[in-house]
Amino acid sequence: MKLDNRIVELIAIGSSVTANCQPCLQYHVDKALEFGASDSEIAQAIEIAMMVRKGAAAKMDKFASSMSKTVSSNAGVPGEGCGCS
């Protein structure tokens, strides 16, 4: 079963918020309205995404704090890294 365009755009709204992409959010809100999403549905998608982003940020902040405590004890020990540099 294929998701209808309205649902796809509501998902994209949530994804845009969690990705912190303002142009994406504006685009997907406009498309969601075009496909028949209500203001209430859009607001709910945004609220859910904000809760997810807030939870993820809190977990990352906690993890980053734990890493900063281990940095001094592991100074000079090379790691494999994530490839972002």
C-alpha positions as MATLAB code, in Angstrom:
seq = 'MKLDNRIVELIAIGSSVTANCQPCLQYHVDKALEFGASDSEIAQAIEIAMMVRKGAAAKMDKFASSMSKTVSSNAGVPGEGCGCS';
ca = [
       0.000    0.000    0.000;
       1.324    3.412   -0.985;
       1.003    6.390    1.369;
      -1.063    9.242   -0.014;
       0.614   12.565   -0.772;
      -0.936   14.292    2.255;
       0.602   11.756    4.644;
       3.952   11.880    2.825;
       4.050   15.662    3.211;
       3.118   15.476    6.919;
       6.030   13.061    7.407;
       8.278   15.424    5.434;
       7.189   18.282    7.717;
       8.330   16.288   10.735;
      11.571   15.389    9.025;
      12.214   19.018    8.114;
      11.781   20.133   11.719;
      14.089   17.444   13.085;
      16.660   18.291   10.387;
      16.443   22.012   11.281;
      15.792   22.878    7.633;
      13.641   26.004    7.376;
      13.355   26.039    3.551;
      12.354   22.361    3.627;
       9.699   23.036    6.263;
       8.176   25.899    4.274;
       8.144   23.811    1.097;
       6.525   20.787    2.755;
       3.936   22.872    4.636;
       2.915   24.441    1.318;
       2.758   21.007   -0.361;
       0.796   19.503    2.544;
      -1.792   22.279    2.255;
      -1.911   21.689   -1.492;
      -2.656   17.996   -0.862;
      -5.434   18.738    1.603;
      -3.758   18.638    5.017;
      -5.508   20.741    7.626;
      -3.842   23.436    9.707;
      -4.405   21.186   12.726;
      -2.654   18.214   11.096;
       0.308   20.385   10.135;
       0.530   21.847   13.644;
       0.418   18.337   15.123;
       3.194   17.116   12.800;
       5.327   20.092   13.842;
       4.648   19.557   17.562;
       5.551   15.855   17.369;
       8.750   16.641   15.462;
       9.719   19.271   18.030;
       9.271   16.716   20.838;
      11.411   14.184   18.959;
      14.103   16.787   18.254;
      14.081   17.939   21.886;
      14.451   14.361   23.151;
      17.242   13.604   20.712;
      19.062   16.825   21.616;
      18.817   16.032   25.331;
      20.276   12.556   24.750;
      23.074   13.997   22.608;
      23.860   16.665   25.201;
      24.126   13.984   27.882;
      26.333   11.836   25.637;
      28.535   14.803   24.674;
      28.984   15.689   28.350;
      30.087   12.144   29.111;
      32.545   12.300   26.214;
      34.068   15.555   27.442;
      34.801   13.847   30.766;
      36.623   10.995   29.035;
      38.650   13.171   26.653;
      41.251   14.124   29.210;
      41.701   10.507   30.290;
      42.044    9.347   26.661;
      44.158   12.217   25.356;
      46.521   11.096   22.659;
      44.696    7.795   21.978;
      43.791    7.743   18.268;
      40.250    6.743   17.303;
      38.727    5.576   14.056;
      36.421    8.577   13.796;
      33.215    8.871   11.833;
      34.622   10.202    8.585;
      33.210   13.723    8.966;
      36.583   15.438    8.943;
];
